[in-house]
Amino acid sequence: MPLVPLNEVYAKANEGRYAIGAFNISNLEFCQAVVESCDELQSPAIIAASSSAIKYAGVDNLVALVRTGAEKTKAPIALHLDHGASFEQAKMCIEAGFTSVMIDGSHEEFEENIRVTREVADYAHKHNVTVEAELGRLGGIEDEVNVDERDAFLTDPDQAVEFVAKSGCDALAVAVGTSHGAYKFKTEAKLDIDRIKVIKDKVGITLVLHGASGVPASLVDKINKYGGQMKDAKGVPDAAYAAAIANGINKVNIDTDLRLAFTGALRELFAEEPKVFDPRKIIGAGRAAVKAVVQEKMKLFGSAGKA
């Protein structure tokens, strides 16, 4: 089917208390992994592209890839700008065919975050495009997002009420203890589930969990086994997903886990089959590993069978 605005699938997820995975891509194989998973599990999905992905692949190429894939399945798929840096970038993506955009003004003062989000929302809503904003700051490093730990702070529920009312956003990314990248936690993961519930009760709209990759030990171990160097990487455990979703999260961003799976599969193939030089077989192994992670997340988030 054609790409859908995210509001169409958010409403069902909100009512059904499940979450939709937002899977970051920057090439054909990652796109195929998500689309095939949607088709096989009859799950909605969000295919996300960051500023870095757009720079790498080109906005028109990404739109063409995702649009072509979406038209091959009956499952609803949205194309989302992840961590949009400016009104101009959001406008470019809307005009190119994205059906959802995030404007990330979380590094700005509160009033400026409201202003830039409202500017994007006013334009996007004229084109039936969904808008995500962020309030609070996540720690960690991923793509062009780099927030020092001491500068990270959690989302204030009362501020969230004012922000949503004034900004016009359709979905709100909240800072509740996660962080970007593979090294989210130094010890046991701690998400502020009570904060999620309070914010959800107050604002009612879709809540988004950023920095939410699980960083499974099996993926990290495979990379290290075949020559990689990923020490002490920790992510969000499955139990934390369940609690977050039960208390109001409807969109979960997954990027790092896909990168880990892809990298581990390629490292293993190079080590175990040194005679292989067909790029299709090499990258195909990575695609299969990414697809396995995507399907695992869809089942975990409760979106499988909800197309």
N, C-alpha and C positions, 0 to 999 in steps of 0.2 A: 504494500500500500504506500501511498505518498507519505513523506515525512509529516509527523503530527506535532502540533503545539503541545508543550508539556502540560499545560493546564488540563488537557483532556485526560491524561493518564494520572496526573496528581490527584484529581478528585476521587478516582476509584481507589487509589492507594491510601488516601487519607481515610476514606470510609472503611476500607478493608483492613486497615492497620498493618500494611506491609510496606516494603520499601522497593524502590527501583534502583538498580545499579547504574551508575554513570561510569562508563569505561572509556578511558582516554586512548586515543589512537593517533597515529601520525603516518600510517602506511596502509597498503592494501591488505596485508595479512591480518593485522589487528582488526580491521573493519570486517573482513570475512569471518573471523573468529566470533565476533559479536553477533553478526547477522545470522550465521548458521545456528548459533545457540538460541537466538530468539525463535527461529523456525522450529527447531527440534524440541524445545521445551515450552513453546507457546508462551513466551514471556515478553512483556514490554521491556524496552531498554533505552538508555540514553547513551548516545555516542558523543563523547566530548572531545573537543580540540582546544588545547591551550595556545597561548600566544606563541610559544616556541614551536608547537606542531604546525601552526599556520605559517610561520617563518620557514620551517623546514620543507613542508610539502606544497604550500601554496593554497590559498583559501578556495579557489575555484576547483582545484584538484580534489581537495577533501570533500567539498560539497558534492561533486560528481560521483566520487566513490561511494559515499554514504547514501546518496539519493538512489543510485543504481542498485545498491544492496537492499535498501528498504523496499523497493518496488518488487522484489522477488519473494517477499514474505507477507503474510497476513497479520503478523504481529506488529503492534505500534512501535515505531522507532522515532526518536527525536534527535536532532543534531544541536548540540549545545556548545556555546563558547564558555570555556572554563577560565576563570580569573581574568575577565576582560579588563584592560588597563585604562580605557578611556571611552568617552562617548563616541569618538570617531571610530574606534575599533569595533564597538558594538554595532554602530550604524553600518559599517562595511560588511559585517557578518550577516546582519539582517537582510541587507540588499543582495547578498550572495546566495541566501537561501536557508540560513540557520533558522530553526524554529524556537530556539531558546537562547538567551544570552545571560551571562553573569557579568555584572559590573562590580568590581572589587574596590570599594572605597574605604575598606577597613583600616587602611594606613592613614587616612585623613581624619581631621577633627570631626566630631559627631555631626555638626550642622552641614559641613561640606560633603560628608558621606551621604546625607539625606539629599542634598542638592543634586549631586551627580547621578544618584540613583533615580531620582524623580525625572531628571532630564532624559535618561535612557528609557524609563518606563513610559513616559508620555509618547516617545517616538515608537517604541516597540509595540505598544498596545494598539496603535493605529494599523499595524501590520499583523495583528494576531500572533505576536511573538511573546513568549513567557519570559519574565525577568526574575533573576536571582540576585540577591545582594548578600553582603556579609557584614555582621556586626560582632565585634570582638576580634581577637587576633590569635592565630595558631602559630606555634613554634615550628622549627624545622626548615628544611630546604628541599624544594622540588621545582624543577624547571626554573622560572624566574622569580619564584616566591621564596624569599629568604627573610625569616623573622627570627631575630635573636631571642633566646629563651626569656631573658629578663624583660623583653618588650611585649611578650605575649600576655594577653589577659582574657578572662572568660566573659561571655555575653551576659549583660545585666538584664534580667527579665523586664523590669519597668522601662528601661531604655528601649527594649525591643518593641514594646507596645507603641511608644511614640514613633519609633523609626518606621515601623510597618505602616502606621496610619499616615505619616507625612510623605514617605518615599514612594508608595504605590507598588512596592515589589510584590511578586506572587509567591516567592519562596525565599527563605532566610537561612543562610549558612551560619551556624552557631558555633562558638568556641566553647567546648565543654571538656577539654582535656586531651584531644588528639593533636597530632602534629604531622606536617608533611615529611615525606621521605621514608627511608627504611629504618631509621633509628628514632622511633617515636618515644620510647620509654627506657629509662635506665634500670628500672626495677619492674615490679608488677604493674600492669596497665590499670589506670584509674580514670574512668569517665564519670563525669558528674551527671548521673542519670536523673537525680532529683531536679537539677537545673533544667534538663530537657523537658521534663513533665510540666514544670511551672511555666516555662516559656510557651509550650504548646497550649496549655490551658488558657494562657493570656492572649495569644495572638491567633491561634486556630489554623494558620496557614501551614503549607508544607515547610518542614524543617529539614535541613541538609547537614549531613555529617561529612566534613572534609577531612583529609589526612587519615583516611579510614582503612587503608590496606592492612591485611592481617599479618603480612610478612611471615608466612609459615616456615617453621624450621626446616621442613623437607625441601623447600625451594632454596633456602639459604645454604643448606648442607650440600646440595647438588652443585651449586656454583663453587663452593669451597673445595669440594672433592675434585673438580676438574680445573683447578688452578686459579679460581677467583679469590678475592680477599674481601669477605663480608663478615666482620666480627661483631658480635653483640648486637645484631640487628633484631629489633623487637617491634611488633605491631599490635593491632587490635584483636583480642581473642574472640572466638565465636560467641561466647556467652555475653560479651559486651554488646555485640551486634543485636542479639535477641532483646536485651534489656532496653537498648536505645530505641529500637523499632517499636517495641511494645509501648513505649512512653512518648512516641510522637515523631520519630525520624521517618521520613518518606523517601529520601534520596541519599544514597551512599556512594561516595566517590572512590573509585578504585583505579589506581595507576601503577603504583610501585609493584604490586603483586604481579601484574601483567609483564612488567619489565623483568622481574626476577625469573618468572617462568620461561620467558623467551630466551633470556641469557643462559640459563641453566641448560635448556634443551640444545642450544647451539654449541655450548662448551662440551657437552656430553657427546654430541655427534662428531665434532672435530677430533675428540680424543679416541672414540671407539671406532670410527670409520675414517681413518686418515686419507683414504683414497678418493673419498667423495669430493667432487668439485662442481656438481650441478647446483646452481643457486636455488633452484626450485625445491630440491630435496633438503637443502640446508635450511632455507627459510621456512619451508613447509613443516619441518620439525618444530620450529618455534611457534608457528601458527597453531599446531595441534596442542602444544603446551598452554598457550594463551586461552584457547577454547575450553580446555579442561577447567581452568581457573574461573572463567566467565560463568560456566554452567554451575560450578560449585557455589558461586556467589548468588546466582539467581535462585537456587534452591534455598540457600541460607537466608536470603532476604524475604522469601515468601512470594516472589513475583512469578515463579514458574506456574504455568497453567492459568495465568491471569490475563492473557492476551485478549 
